[in-house]
């Protein structure tokens, strides 16, 4: 079982990655609308093909993204996991496993629309991150040989 805990009202997030440049008020909304989860190394966070119920913001630690048994990316502090399925309501496109012990913020799918309205800087950063992932995937696939 993953250990979760509610944040004390005075706690805040480190402005890393998608949180960089977010005003304090947005960080407060993210803390309030999420819950902290400690994840042990080796734990499967998401399974390819499953229905998305939430997404994660990584505070510390690293995870591997696996598609069809092949590791395609690594995720670390300041990055998100599982947001694509929550945004488009489609099945998980990859399996994600904790490579190291991690601390993540779990954001329920039902809260995403409200959070995006309350945290526009975070929303823009999240969209930039998704765009970069698509570009990287397209670049990788266009240079893969299909013999």
Long-range contacts (C-beta under 8 A, 24 or more apart in sequence): 2-37, 2-38, 2-39, 2-43, 3-37, 3-38, 4-35, 4-36, 4-37, 4-38, 4-106, 5-35, 5-36, 6-35, 6-36, 7-31, 7-32, 7-35, 7-36, 13-57, 13-59, 13-105, 14-59, 14-77, 14-78, 16-77, 16-78, 17-58, 17-77, 17-78, 17-79, 17-125, 17-129, 18-57, 18-78, 18-79, 18-80, 18-122, 18-125, 18-126, 18-129, 19-57, 19-78, 19-122, 19-125, 20-78, 20-125, 21-121, 21-125, 22-119, 22-121, 22-122, 22-125, 23-121, 26-118, 26-119, 26-120, 26-121, 26-122, 29-115, 29-118, 29-119, 30-57, 30-105, 30-107, 30-115, 30-119, 30-122, 31-105, 33-107, 33-108, 33-111, 33-114, 33-115, 33-118, 34-105, 34-106, 34-107, 34-111, 35-105, 35-106, 36-103, 36-104, 36-105, 36-106, 37-103, 37-104, 37-105, 37-106, 38-101, 38-102, 38-103, 39-98, 39-101, 39-102, 39-103, 39-104, 40-98, 40-101, 41-98, 41-99, 41-100, 41-101, 41-102, 42-97, 42-98, 43-97, 43-98, 44-95, 44-96, 44-97, 44-98, 45-81, 45-82, 45-96, 45-97, 45-98, 45-104, 46-81, 46-82, 46-85, 46-92, 46-94, 46-95, 46-96, 47-92, 47-95, 48-91, 48-92, 48-93, 48-94, 48-95, 49-91, 49-92, 50-91, 50-92, 51-85, 51-91, 51-92, 52-82, 52-85, 52-86, 52-89, 52-90, 52-91, 52-92, 52-109, 53-108, 53-109, 54-82, 54-86, 54-106, 54-107, 54-108, 54-109, 55-80, 55-81, 55-82, 55-83, 55-85, 55-86, 55-106, 55-107, 55-109, 55-112, 56-80, 56-81, 56-82, 56-104, 56-105, 56-106, 56-107, 57-104, 57-105, 57-107, 58-102, 58-103, 58-104, 59-102, 59-103, 59-104, 59-105, 60-102, 60-103, 61-98, 61-99, 61-100, 61-101, 61-102, 61-103, 61-104, 62-98, 62-99, 62-100, 62-102, 63-96, 63-97, 63-98, 63-99, 63-102, 64-96, 64-97, 64-99, 65-94, 65-95, 65-96, 66-94, 66-95, 66-96, 66-97, 67-93, 67-94, 67-95, 72-137, 72-140, 73-133, 73-136, 74-99, 79-129, 80-126, 80-129, 83-126, 83-130, 84-130, 86-112, 87-112, 87-130
